[in-house]
């Protein structure tokens, strides 16, 4: 057997054969090391520092390790927007295990499906959600561990087990290709499908967002009202916010009035939300005098932002909203109106670093065939697909929105191919009459480029 030459030894092979390691848990661990006394999370009148949050996470991880949880094990998490979500999330990841976030509004049968499909062996469930969570776990034969529960609720408590267990010393190093999360997308072609997020994809997303896309600074205060079980709240708010050393003001249940008061009380710098959350803030401003004087800008995703909302928000709150586009399968951000550049209303900005987006002909499903530059078609991204109902062509991921390329403006987002399957309170109502009146769909809006009237909504394949 001959020894390889230096050139041969440096030849790229399968990443699984390499020596690189990474972990999403490093996001919290490293920030706790650098700024242990800075405030990481705020909810209600309580706050927790980075150092305390990591220590509590290590204790939770010790309890989970004592239960036999280790690398590759799937653990489901059914917890609202409270600090325990972060503790449990990073505790699981620090063991090299896989987080399976569960939508907080699912019913027992739906929870049962997620547990069975993901192969989860344990459900960590917040006490307020035990009615459906415990029923789903019992039906699927999965053990339940609670948080936020009294001593006599009948289920073992993670807090008590963490107090008795030996905390882990640090997080387990993982291969970049190791699965970190399984997030379930809406089942528009059948049952919901689990999208796998690797440690590399999730950490790299925070690197790109902080380097060139969004302006999060140490000490910034972010609004944390987006559900943390969803990719937008989990990756853009929680992971990116904590890696930046920011403070996240959590809101377990969103209402416009309460959100406006929180923005003003905590001097929030950056509001992150979906369009209906912006509408709710505008409605709240009609009756509540509080104003967030420290607010620098807003970030919107999850659905197309009506131009009337963007204009009205600028008038009422004095800041711009930067809109983007992404999918659970793209970790999630794929394109964005980068902060530091003037937002271009009605567009999703430009692809973020490392991503290419093309507009493909929607009628061609067996391959990606580029449409004419100004034609309407389906967005395609250079990211791997989840299991979709239609065959994925080689070389990219077929997205779920129709759109067009607009010279000097970026992709024009014409909306999902079906109404999104959202069930959270922040996305569960129609826009008020003033938004519908100022955003005519039939003839386009004043900012529409030529030919952009009559926006289509057809079925999303996945």
C-alpha positions as CSV (number, residue, x, y, z in Angstrom):
1,X,0.0,0.0,0.0
2,X,1.4,3.4,-1.0
3,X,1.1,6.6,0.9
4,X,-1.0,9.3,-0.9
5,X,0.8,12.3,-2.2
6,X,0.0,15.7,-0.7
7,X,-2.2,16.6,-3.6
8,X,-4.1,13.3,-3.3
9,X,-4.5,13.8,0.4
10,X,-6.1,17.2,-0.1
11,X,-8.6,16.0,-2.7
12,X,-12.2,16.6,-1.6
13,X,-14.0,13.5,-0.5
14,X,-17.4,12.9,1.2
15,X,-17.7,15.4,4.1
16,X,-18.5,12.5,6.5
17,X,-14.9,11.4,6.0
18,X,-13.4,14.8,7.1
19,X,-12.6,16.0,10.6
20,X,-14.7,19.2,10.8
21,X,-17.1,19.5,13.8
22,X,-19.8,22.1,14.6
23,X,-22.8,22.4,16.9
24,X,-25.8,24.7,17.0
25,X,-25.3,24.6,20.8
26,X,-22.1,26.6,20.4
27,X,-24.3,29.6,19.6
28,X,-25.3,29.9,23.3
29,X,-22.1,28.5,24.8
30,X,-19.9,31.0,23.0
31,X,-22.0,34.0,23.8
32,X,-22.2,32.9,27.4
33,X,-18.5,32.7,27.5
34,X,-18.0,36.2,26.1
35,X,-20.8,38.1,27.8
36,X,-22.0,36.0,30.7
37,X,-23.7,38.9,32.5
38,X,-25.6,40.3,29.5
39,X,-29.3,39.7,29.4
40,X,-30.2,37.0,26.9
41,X,-34.0,36.6,27.4
42,X,-36.8,38.6,28.9
43,X,-40.4,37.4,29.4
44,X,-42.9,39.3,31.6
45,X,-41.0,40.6,34.6
46,X,-38.3,37.9,34.5
47,X,-34.9,38.0,32.7
48,X,-32.1,35.6,32.4
49,X,-28.4,36.3,31.6
50,X,-26.3,34.5,29.0
51,X,-24.3,32.8,31.7
52,X,-27.3,31.6,33.7
53,X,-29.0,30.4,30.6
54,X,-26.1,28.3,29.6
55,X,-25.6,26.9,33.1
56,X,-29.3,26.0,33.2
57,X,-29.0,24.4,29.7
58,X,-26.1,22.3,30.9
59,X,-28.1,21.1,33.9
60,X,-31.1,20.2,31.6
61,X,-28.7,18.4,29.3
62,X,-27.3,16.4,32.3
63,X,-30.8,15.3,33.1
64,X,-31.5,14.2,29.6
65,X,-28.2,12.4,29.4
66,X,-29.1,10.5,32.6
67,X,-32.3,9.4,30.7
68,X,-30.1,7.9,27.9
69,X,-30.5,10.7,25.4
70,X,-27.4,10.9,23.2
71,X,-26.2,11.6,19.6
72,X,-28.8,11.0,17.0
73,X,-31.8,10.6,19.4
74,X,-34.9,12.6,18.5
75,X,-36.5,14.6,21.3
76,X,-39.8,16.4,20.7
77,X,-40.3,19.8,22.2
78,X,-43.8,21.3,22.9
79,X,-43.1,24.6,24.7
80,X,-44.3,28.2,24.0
81,X,-42.1,31.3,23.8
82,X,-40.6,31.2,27.2
83,X,-37.0,30.7,28.4
84,X,-37.6,27.0,28.9
85,X,-37.8,26.6,25.1
86,X,-34.2,27.8,24.7
87,X,-33.0,25.7,27.7
88,X,-34.5,22.5,26.3
89,X,-33.6,23.3,22.7
90,X,-29.9,23.9,23.3
91,X,-29.7,21.1,25.9
92,X,-30.9,18.6,23.3
93,X,-28.5,19.9,20.7
94,X,-25.6,20.0,23.1
95,X,-25.9,16.2,23.5
96,X,-25.8,15.7,19.7
97,X,-29.4,14.8,19.8
98,X,-32.1,16.0,17.4
99,X,-34.8,18.6,18.3
100,X,-38.3,18.1,16.9
101,X,-40.2,21.3,17.6
102,X,-44.0,20.7,17.8
103,X,-46.5,23.3,16.8
104,X,-48.2,24.6,20.0
105,X,-51.7,24.5,18.5
106,X,-51.6,20.9,17.2
107,X,-54.2,18.4,18.5
108,X,-53.4,15.1,20.1
109,X,-53.7,13.1,16.9
110,X,-51.5,15.5,15.0
111,X,-48.9,15.4,17.8
112,X,-49.0,11.6,17.7
113,X,-48.2,11.7,14.0
114,X,-45.2,14.0,14.5
115,X,-43.8,11.8,17.3
116,X,-44.2,8.6,15.3
117,X,-42.9,10.0,12.0
118,X,-39.9,11.7,13.6
119,X,-39.0,8.6,15.7
120,X,-38.9,10.8,18.8
121,X,-38.4,8.8,22.0
122,X,-39.3,11.6,24.4
123,X,-41.6,14.6,24.5
124,X,-40.6,17.6,26.7
125,X,-43.9,19.4,27.2
126,X,-44.8,22.6,29.0
127,X,-47.5,22.1,31.6
128,X,-50.1,24.4,29.9
129,X,-49.9,22.2,26.8
130,X,-50.1,18.8,28.5
131,X,-53.8,18.2,27.6
132,X,-53.0,17.6,24.0
133,X,-49.3,16.8,24.3
134,X,-49.6,14.0,26.9
135,X,-52.5,12.5,24.9
136,X,-50.5,12.4,21.7
137,X,-47.5,11.0,23.5
138,X,-49.5,8.3,25.2
139,X,-51.0,7.2,21.9
140,X,-47.6,7.0,20.3
141,X,-45.9,5.2,23.3
142,X,-43.6,8.1,24.0
143,X,-42.5,9.2,27.5
144,X,-43.3,12.7,28.7
145,X,-41.1,15.0,30.7
146,X,-42.6,18.3,31.8
147,X,-41.4,21.9,32.4
148,X,-43.3,24.7,34.1
149,X,-45.4,22.2,36.1
150,X,-46.3,22.0,39.8
151,X,-44.8,19.1,41.8
152,X,-48.0,17.1,41.8
153,X,-49.0,17.1,38.1
154,X,-48.4,13.4,37.7
155,X,-45.5,13.6,35.2
156,X,-41.7,13.7,35.9
157,X,-40.4,17.3,36.0
158,X,-37.3,18.2,34.0
159,X,-36.4,20.9,36.6
160,X,-36.3,18.3,39.4
161,X,-34.3,15.8,37.4
162,X,-31.8,18.6,36.4
163,X,-31.3,19.5,40.0
164,X,-30.3,15.9,40.8
165,X,-28.2,15.2,37.7
166,X,-24.6,16.2,36.9
167,X,-24.5,19.0,34.4
168,X,-22.6,18.4,31.1
169,X,-19.3,20.1,30.9
170,X,-19.8,21.4,27.3
171,X,-21.6,20.5,24.1
172,X,-20.9,17.4,22.0
173,X,-19.1,18.2,18.7
174,X,-21.1,17.1,15.7
175,X,-20.3,16.5,12.0
176,X,-21.5,19.4,9.8
177,X,-23.9,17.0,8.1
178,X,-25.4,15.7,11.3
179,X,-29.1,16.5,11.7
180,X,-29.9,19.1,14.3
181,X,-33.6,19.7,13.9
182,X,-36.7,18.2,12.2
183,X,-39.2,20.8,11.5
184,X,-42.6,19.8,10.1
185,X,-44.0,21.7,7.2
186,X,-47.7,21.9,6.3
187,X,-49.0,18.8,4.6
188,X,-50.5,20.4,1.4
189,X,-49.8,17.1,-0.6
190,X,-50.8,14.8,2.3
191,X,-49.5,14.6,5.8
192,X,-46.9,17.1,7.1
193,X,-43.3,16.4,6.1
194,X,-40.2,16.7,8.3
195,X,-37.6,19.0,6.9
196,X,-34.1,18.1,8.2
197,X,-31.8,20.9,9.3
198,X,-28.2,20.1,9.7
199,X,-25.8,21.7,12.3
200,X,-23.9,23.3,9.4
201,X,-27.0,24.8,7.7
202,X,-28.3,26.3,10.8
203,X,-25.0,27.8,12.0
204,X,-24.1,29.0,8.6
205,X,-27.4,30.8,8.3
206,X,-26.6,32.8,11.4
207,X,-23.1,33.6,10.0
208,X,-24.5,34.9,6.7
209,X,-27.3,36.9,8.3
210,X,-25.0,38.6,10.8
211,X,-22.2,39.2,8.2
212,X,-24.1,40.8,5.4
213,X,-27.9,40.6,5.7
214,X,-29.2,41.9,9.0
215,X,-27.8,44.4,11.4
216,X,-27.9,42.7,14.8
217,X,-25.4,44.1,17.3
218,X,-24.4,43.1,20.8
219,X,-26.8,44.7,23.3
220,X,-29.6,45.1,20.7
221,X,-33.1,44.3,21.9
222,X,-35.1,42.1,19.5
223,X,-38.8,41.4,19.6
224,X,-39.4,37.7,20.2
225,X,-43.1,37.2,19.3
226,X,-42.6,34.8,16.4
227,X,-43.3,31.2,17.5
228,X,-40.0,29.5,18.3
229,X,-41.2,26.2,17.0
230,X,-41.3,27.8,13.6
231,X,-38.1,28.2,11.5
232,X,-38.4,32.1,11.3
233,X,-38.5,32.5,15.0
234,X,-36.1,29.7,15.8
235,X,-33.3,30.6,13.4
236,X,-33.6,34.3,12.7
237,X,-34.7,35.4,16.2
238,X,-33.4,32.8,18.7
239,X,-30.2,31.5,17.0
240,X,-29.1,34.6,15.2
241,X,-30.1,36.9,18.1
242,X,-28.2,34.9,20.7
243,X,-25.2,34.6,18.5
244,X,-25.1,38.4,18.1
245,X,-25.3,38.8,21.9
246,X,-28.6,40.6,21.7
247,X,-31.5,40.6,24.2
248,X,-34.7,38.9,23.1
249,X,-38.0,40.0,24.6
250,X,-40.2,36.9,24.4
251,X,-43.9,37.1,24.0
252,X,-45.8,33.8,24.5
253,X,-49.0,35.0,22.9
254,X,-49.1,37.8,20.4
255,X,-51.5,40.7,20.4
256,X,-50.9,44.0,18.7
257,X,-51.7,46.1,21.8
258,X,-49.5,44.1,24.2
259,X,-46.7,44.0,21.6
260,X,-46.8,47.8,21.2
261,X,-46.5,48.2,25.0
262,X,-43.5,45.8,25.1
263,X,-41.7,47.6,22.3
264,X,-41.9,50.8,24.2
265,X,-41.2,49.4,27.6
266,X,-38.1,47.5,26.6
267,X,-36.7,49.9,24.0
268,X,-36.9,47.3,21.3
269,X,-34.5,48.0,18.4
270,X,-35.7,45.5,15.8
271,X,-39.2,44.1,15.3
272,X,-39.4,40.7,13.5
273,X,-42.8,39.5,12.4
274,X,-45.2,38.4,9.7
275,X,-47.4,40.9,7.8
276,X,-50.4,40.4,10.0
277,X,-48.3,41.3,13.1
278,X,-47.4,44.6,11.4
279,X,-51.1,45.2,10.7
280,X,-51.9,44.5,14.3
281,X,-49.3,47.0,15.5
282,X,-50.9,49.6,13.2
283,X,-54.3,48.9,14.5
284,X,-53.0,49.1,18.1
285,X,-51.4,52.5,17.4
286,X,-54.9,54.0,16.8
287,X,-55.8,53.6,20.5
288,X,-52.5,53.3,22.4
289,X,-50.2,56.3,22.7
290,X,-47.0,54.3,23.4
291,X,-44.3,54.5,20.7
292,X,-41.1,52.5,20.4
293,X,-38.6,55.4,20.3
294,X,-35.6,53.0,20.0
295,X,-36.9,51.1,17.0
296,X,-34.5,51.1,14.1
297,X,-36.2,48.8,11.5
298,X,-38.5,45.9,11.0
299,X,-38.1,42.5,9.4
300,X,-40.9,40.8,7.6
301,X,-41.3,37.3,6.2
302,X,-43.7,34.4,6.0
303,X,-46.1,36.0,3.5
304,X,-46.1,38.9,1.0
305,X,-46.2,42.2,2.8
306,X,-48.9,44.6,1.4
307,X,-47.4,47.8,0.2
308,X,-50.0,49.8,2.1
309,X,-48.8,48.2,5.3
310,X,-45.2,49.1,4.6
311,X,-46.1,52.7,3.8
312,X,-48.4,53.1,6.8
313,X,-45.9,51.6,9.2
314,X,-43.3,54.1,8.0
315,X,-45.7,56.9,8.6
316,X,-46.8,55.8,12.1
317,X,-43.5,54.4,13.5
318,X,-40.9,56.2,11.3
319,X,-38.9,53.1,10.3
320,X,-38.5,50.9,7.2
321,X,-39.6,47.3,6.9
322,X,-37.1,45.0,5.2
323,X,-38.9,42.1,3.5
324,X,-37.4,38.7,2.6
325,X,-38.3,35.2,1.5
326,X,-37.4,31.8,2.7
327,X,-38.6,28.3,3.4
328,X,-38.1,25.8,6.2
329,X,-36.1,23.8,3.6
330,X,-33.7,26.7,3.0
331,X,-32.9,27.2,6.7
332,X,-34.9,29.5,6.2
333,X,-33.8,32.8,4.5
334,X,-33.1,32.7,0.8
335,X,-33.5,36.3,-0.3
336,X,-33.8,39.6,1.6
337,X,-33.9,43.3,1.3
338,X,-30.5,43.6,3.0
339,X,-30.3,46.1,5.9
340,X,-28.1,49.0,4.9
341,X,-29.6,49.1,1.4
342,X,-32.8,51.0,0.7
343,X,-35.7,48.4,0.7
344,X,-37.4,48.0,-2.6
345,X,-41.2,47.8,-1.9
346,X,-42.9,44.7,-3.3
347,X,-39.8,42.7,-3.8
348,X,-38.0,40.1,-1.7
349,X,-34.7,41.8,-2.2
350,X,-31.7,39.9,-3.5
351,X,-30.4,36.3,-2.8
352,X,-28.3,36.1,0.4
353,X,-24.7,35.1,0.2
354,X,-24.3,31.5,-1.1
355,X,-27.8,31.3,-2.7
356,X,-28.9,31.6,-6.3
357,X,-32.6,32.2,-7.2
358,X,-34.0,31.8,-10.7
359,X,-37.6,32.1,-12.0
360,X,-38.6,28.9,-13.6
361,X,-41.5,28.1,-15.9
362,X,-44.3,26.8,-13.5
363,X,-45.8,24.4,-16.0
364,X,-42.5,22.4,-16.3
365,X,-42.3,20.0,-13.3
366,X,-39.7,17.5,-14.4
367,X,-36.8,19.9,-14.6
368,X,-35.9,23.5,-13.9
369,X,-36.4,25.5,-17.1
370,X,-35.8,29.3,-16.8
371,X,-38.6,31.6,-17.7
372,X,-38.2,34.8,-19.6
373,X,-36.5,37.4,-17.5
374,X,-39.8,39.4,-16.8
375,X,-42.0,36.3,-17.0
376,X,-44.0,34.9,-14.1
377,X,-42.9,31.6,-12.8
378,X,-41.8,29.5,-9.8
379,X,-38.8,30.4,-7.6
380,X,-36.0,27.8,-7.6
381,X,-33.1,27.9,-5.1
382,X,-29.8,26.2,-4.8
383,X,-30.7,24.4,-1.6
384,X,-31.5,20.7,-1.1
385,X,-35.2,19.8,-1.1
386,X,-37.4,18.1,1.5
387,X,-39.6,15.3,0.5
388,X,-42.1,17.0,-1.8
389,X,-45.2,15.7,-3.6
390,X,-43.7,16.6,-7.0
391,X,-40.4,15.3,-8.3
392,X,-37.5,17.7,-7.7
393,X,-35.4,18.6,-10.7
394,X,-31.6,18.2,-10.4
395,X,-29.7,21.3,-9.4
396,X,-32.0,23.1,-7.1
397,X,-35.1,23.3,-4.9
398,X,-38.4,24.2,-6.4
399,X,-39.9,26.9,-4.2
400,X,-43.6,27.6,-3.4
401,X,-44.2,31.1,-4.6
402,X,-44.9,32.6,-8.0
403,X,-42.9,35.6,-8.9
404,X,-41.0,37.6,-11.5
405,X,-37.6,39.1,-11.9
406,X,-37.6,42.9,-12.0
407,X,-34.5,44.6,-13.4
408,X,-32.7,46.7,-10.7
409,X,-35.2,45.6,-8.1
410,X,-34.7,41.9,-7.5
411,X,-37.4,39.1,-7.4
412,X,-40.9,40.3,-7.3
413,X,-42.9,38.1,-4.9
414,X,-46.4,37.3,-6.2
415,X,-47.5,35.2,-3.2
416,X,-47.6,31.6,-2.2
417,X,-49.2,29.2,-4.6
418,X,-51.8,28.5,-1.9
419,X,-52.7,30.3,1.3
420,X,-50.1,29.2,4.0
421,X,-51.1,26.6,6.5
422,X,-50.6,28.8,9.6
423,X,-52.6,28.4,12.8
424,X,-50.9,30.8,15.2
425,X,-52.9,33.8,16.5
426,X,-50.5,36.3,14.7
427,X,-51.5,34.9,11.3
428,X,-55.0,33.8,11.7
429,X,-57.0,36.8,10.6
430,X,-57.7,38.8,7.5
431,X,-56.2,42.2,6.8
432,X,-58.5,45.1,7.9
433,X,-60.5,47.0,5.3
434,X,-58.0,49.8,5.0
435,X,-55.3,47.3,3.8
436,X,-57.6,45.7,1.3
437,X,-58.7,49.1,0.0
438,X,-55.2,50.4,-0.4
439,X,-53.7,47.2,-1.9
440,X,-55.9,46.4,-4.9
441,X,-55.1,43.0,-6.3
442,X,-56.9,43.4,-9.6
443,X,-55.1,46.4,-11.0
444,X,-51.9,46.3,-9.1
445,X,-50.6,49.0,-6.7
446,X,-48.8,52.2,-7.5
447,X,-45.4,50.5,-6.9
448,X,-46.1,47.6,-9.2
449,X,-43.8,47.3,-12.2
450,X,-45.6,47.0,-15.6
451,X,-47.5,43.8,-15.9
452,X,-47.7,42.9,-12.2
453,X,-51.4,43.3,-11.8
454,X,-53.7,40.2,-11.5
455,X,-51.4,38.4,-9.1
456,X,-52.0,34.6,-9.1
457,X,-52.5,32.2,-6.3
458,X,-52.3,28.6,-7.4
459,X,-51.6,25.4,-5.5
460,X,-48.2,25.0,-3.7
461,X,-46.7,21.6,-4.5
462,X,-45.3,21.1,-1.0
